[in-house]
Amino acid sequence: MEILYAFFVAPFVDMASDPIFFSEVVIGGVLTGIMYSLVALGFVLIFKASGVFNFSQGVMVLFAALTLVGLMEHGVPVWLALILTVMVMIALAFAVEWIMLRRLVNQEEIVLFMSTIGLSFVLQGFGETVWGSNVKLLDVGIPNESFEVGGILLNEFDLFAAASGALMVTVLAVFFHYTRMGRALRAVADDHQAALAVGIPLKTIWIMVWSVAGMVGLVAGIMWGAKSGVQFSLSLIALKALPVLILGGFTSVPGAIVGGLIIGVGEKIAEIYWGPLVGGAIENWFAYMLALVFLLFRPQGLFGEKIIERV
């Protein structure tokens, strides 16, 4: 009876007894969730344009952050380093299309998936060769002061990251659903050959979507790099983005942000209120357990499209 009380009653009593602290935990989870969503957005973009999970997106986040901080270390001003990094990510999109994608049109999805795994190793090795493997500090001038509102402690950097993520999600959602190019992207994801047959330029579509995914990766790299330093473990953030995609749906831009919020808030609450009961570290595996539950009961995610195929 005491065990049941400790797990199912006591945490909720603690939440109600200190609403200000609980609000801080929830807000911290929301802001962390938006950071997860920034990475997940890159996966959604590539999946909507090619129908394949881009395993290299996490390394693209790392590569963009490494390029930016590497240029800044060589004395390039922040604004110019940002422009040059955007150009590098666009050049990467051209290279990926020319070297890899155009040779894999109409191949099985597993072939495209395996090619993105190979791309992740190439990018990681190339980034380490060019910029080195040591941890780098990234400072692009984003304020990082804390302040109180109604007794709740907030951080300027977290709010800036949240605003950036929300703006990016809004722009991409409008782009995919209300523009001609967005509809073309969805058509390419459904059937490469049919898209080519009706005059949709597959080469242009892929270059564009990989360029946008690279810029999304740059924004995510700036936020995560400024928060925890630019290091090669940054590429592992892709592992946390996977549960976000499972919850929100692999084809939904709004789903990426909703999934990130659920994961961010859920893991913070679980760690603070249930963590002490099981020795802590719930935050490390909570997202994957929640994703497993979704796979059992709603495998397409909250906003994903249910796929029915004839066999």
C-alpha positions in Angstrom: 0.0 0.0 0.0 2.8 2.4 0.8 4.5 1.6 -2.5 1.3 2.4 -4.4 0.9 5.7 -2.5 4.5 6.6 -3.2 4.2 6.1 -7.0 0.6 7.1 -7.7 -0.3 9.7 -5.1 2.7 11.3 -3.5 4.1 12.9 -6.7 0.8 14.6 -7.4 0.6 15.8 -3.9 4.1 17.3 -4.3 3.0 19.0 -7.5 -0.1 20.6 -5.9 1.8 21.6 -2.7 4.4 23.8 -4.6 2.7 25.1 -7.8 5.5 27.6 -8.5 8.2 24.9 -8.6 5.9 22.7 -10.7 5.5 25.6 -13.1 9.2 25.9 -13.4 9.6 22.2 -14.1 6.9 22.4 -16.9 8.3 25.5 -18.5 11.8 24.0 -18.4 10.4 20.9 -20.1 8.6 23.0 -22.7 11.8 24.9 -23.6 13.8 21.6 -23.8 11.1 20.1 -25.9 11.3 22.9 -28.4 15.1 22.2 -28.7 14.3 18.6 -29.5 11.8 19.7 -32.0 14.4 21.7 -33.9 16.3 18.6 -34.6 13.2 16.5 -35.4 12.2 19.1 -38.0 15.1 18.2 -40.1 14.1 14.6 -40.1 10.5 15.5 -41.1 11.7 17.6 -44.0 13.8 14.9 -45.6 11.1 12.2 -44.9 8.4 14.3 -46.6 10.6 14.8 -49.7 12.0 11.3 -50.1 10.0 9.0 -47.8 13.1 7.8 -46.0 14.4 8.4 -42.5 17.6 10.6 -42.8 20.0 9.0 -40.3 22.6 11.7 -41.0 20.4 14.6 -39.7 22.1 14.6 -36.2 25.5 14.8 -37.9 24.3 17.6 -40.1 23.4 19.5 -36.9 27.0 18.9 -35.6 28.6 19.7 -39.0 26.7 23.0 -39.2 27.7 24.0 -35.7 31.3 22.9 -36.2 31.5 25.0 -39.4 30.1 28.1 -37.7 32.4 27.9 -34.6 35.4 27.0 -36.8 35.0 30.1 -38.9 34.5 32.2 -35.8 37.7 30.8 -34.3 39.6 32.0 -37.5 38.5 35.5 -36.9 35.4 35.7 -39.1 32.6 38.0 -37.7 29.5 36.2 -36.4 27.2 37.6 -39.1 29.6 36.6 -41.9 30.2 33.2 -40.4 26.5 32.6 -40.3 26.2 33.5 -44.0 29.1 31.3 -45.0 27.8 28.4 -42.9 24.4 28.7 -44.7 26.3 28.6 -48.0 28.2 25.5 -46.9 25.0 23.7 -46.0 23.5 24.6 -49.4 26.7 23.3 -51.1 26.3 20.2 -49.0 22.8 19.7 -50.4 24.0 20.1 -54.0 26.8 17.5 -53.2 24.4 15.0 -51.6 22.0 15.3 -54.6 24.8 15.0 -57.2 26.8 12.2 -55.6 24.1 10.1 -53.8 20.4 10.9 -54.5 20.3 11.1 -58.3 21.7 7.6 -58.4 19.2 6.2 -56.0 15.9 7.3 -57.7 13.2 4.6 -57.3 15.4 2.4 -55.2 14.1 0.6 -52.1 13.6 2.8 -49.0 16.2 0.6 -47.1 18.8 1.5 -49.8 18.2 5.3 -49.2 18.2 4.8 -45.5 21.6 2.9 -45.6 23.0 5.7 -47.8 22.2 8.3 -45.1 24.0 6.1 -42.6 27.1 6.2 -44.8 26.6 10.0 -45.2 26.6 10.5 -41.5 30.0 8.8 -41.1 31.4 10.8 -44.1 30.3 14.1 -42.6 31.5 13.3 -39.1 34.9 12.2 -40.4 35.2 15.3 -42.7 34.2 17.6 -39.9 36.7 16.2 -37.5 39.4 16.4 -40.1 38.7 20.0 -41.0 37.8 21.5 -37.6 39.3 19.1 -35.0 37.7 16.9 -32.4 38.1 19.1 -29.3 35.1 20.6 -27.5 34.4 24.2 -28.8 32.5 27.0 -27.1 30.0 28.8 -29.2 28.9 32.3 -28.5 26.8 34.1 -31.1 25.6 36.9 -28.8 22.4 35.4 -27.5 21.6 36.7 -24.0 21.8 34.2 -21.2 20.6 36.0 -18.1 17.9 34.7 -15.8 15.0 36.6 -14.4 11.8 36.0 -12.4 8.2 36.4 -13.5 5.6 35.8 -10.7 8.2 33.9 -8.7 9.0 31.6 -11.7 12.7 31.6 -12.8 13.1 32.0 -16.6 16.2 32.2 -18.8 16.6 34.5 -21.8 18.5 32.0 -23.9 15.8 29.4 -23.4 13.1 31.9 -24.4 15.0 32.9 -27.5 15.4 29.3 -28.5 11.7 28.7 -28.0 10.8 31.7 -30.1 13.1 30.6 -32.9 11.7 27.1 -32.9 8.1 28.3 -32.9 8.8 30.7 -35.8 10.5 28.0 -37.8 7.7 25.5 -37.3 5.1 28.1 -38.3 7.0 29.0 -41.5 7.6 25.4 -42.5 4.0 24.4 -41.8 2.7 27.2 -44.0 5.2 26.3 -46.7 4.2 22.6 -46.9 0.5 23.1 -46.8 -0.1 26.3 -48.7 2.5 26.6 -51.4 2.9 24.9 -54.8 6.5 23.7 -53.9 5.2 22.2 -50.7 2.6 20.1 -52.6 5.4 19.1 -55.0 7.5 17.9 -52.0 4.6 15.6 -50.9 4.1 14.3 -54.4 7.8 13.3 -54.6 7.6 11.5 -51.3 4.6 9.5 -52.6 6.2 8.3 -55.9 9.4 9.5 -57.4 8.6 8.1 -60.9 5.1 9.6 -61.0 6.4 13.0 -59.8 8.9 13.0 -62.7 6.2 11.9 -65.1 4.1 15.0 -64.3 7.0 17.4 -64.7 8.1 17.9 -61.0 11.9 18.5 -61.1 13.1 15.9 -58.7 16.7 17.3 -58.6 15.5 20.7 -57.7 13.1 19.4 -55.0 15.8 17.3 -53.3 18.4 20.2 -53.4 15.9 22.6 -51.9 14.7 20.3 -49.1 18.2 19.2 -48.1 19.2 22.9 -48.1 16.3 23.8 -45.8 17.1 20.8 -43.6 20.7 22.0 -43.4 19.5 25.4 -42.3 17.2 23.9 -39.7 20.2 21.8 -38.6 22.2 25.1 -38.3 19.6 26.7 -36.0 19.5 23.5 -33.9 23.3 23.4 -33.8 23.5 27.0 -32.7 21.1 26.4 -29.8 22.5 23.1 -28.6 26.1 24.2 -29.2 25.7 27.5 -27.3 24.0 25.6 -24.5 26.3 22.6 -24.1 29.3 23.3 -26.3 30.0 22.0 -29.8 31.3 18.5 -29.5 30.9 15.2 -31.4 28.4 13.8 -28.9 26.1 16.5 -30.3 25.3 14.2 -33.1 23.7 11.8 -30.7 20.9 14.2 -30.2 19.4 12.5 -33.2 18.6 9.5 -30.9 16.4 11.8 -28.7 14.7 13.2 -31.8 13.5 9.7 -32.8 10.9 9.4 -30.0 9.8 12.9 -30.9 9.1 11.7 -34.4 7.3 8.6 -33.3 5.0 10.6 -31.1 4.3 13.4 -33.6 4.4 11.5 -36.8 7.2 11.3 -39.4 5.2 13.4 -41.9 3.9 16.2 -39.8 5.7 19.5 -39.1 3.3 20.5 -36.3 3.7 16.9 -35.0 7.4 17.5 -34.5 6.8 20.4 -32.2 4.0 18.7 -30.3 6.0 15.5 -29.9 9.0 17.5 -28.7 6.8 19.3 -26.1 5.4 16.0 -24.8 8.9 14.4 -24.5 10.4 17.5 -22.9 7.7 18.1 -20.3 7.3 14.4 -19.6 10.9 13.6 -19.0 11.4 16.6 -16.7 8.3 15.8 -14.6 9.2 12.1 -14.4 12.8 12.9 -13.4 11.8 15.4 -10.7 8.8 13.6 -9.1 9.3 9.9 -9.9 13.1 9.8 -10.3 13.9 9.8 -6.5 11.7 6.7 -6.1 13.7 4.6 -8.6 17.2 6.0 -8.1 17.0 8.7 -10.7 18.0 8.7 -14.4 14.4 8.5 -15.7 15.2 11.4 -18.0 17.6 9.2 -20.0 15.0 6.5 -20.9 11.6 8.1 -20.5 11.3 9.2 -24.1 12.0 5.8 -25.5 9.5 4.1 -23.2 6.8 6.6 -24.2 7.7 6.0 -27.8 7.3 2.2 -27.3 3.8 2.7 -25.9 2.9 4.8 -29.0 4.3 2.2 -31.3 2.0 -0.4 -29.7 -1.2 1.7 -29.8 -0.7 4.4 -32.5 2.3 3.6 -34.7 1.6 6.5 -37.1 1.9 9.1 -34.3 -0.5 11.8 -33.2 -0.5 13.7 -36.5 1.0 11.1 -38.9 -1.0 9.6 -41.8 -2.1 6.0 -41.5 -0.5 4.1 -44.4 -2.5 1.3 -46.0 -0.8 -0.7 -48.7 -2.3 -3.4 -50.9 -0.3 -6.6 -51.0 
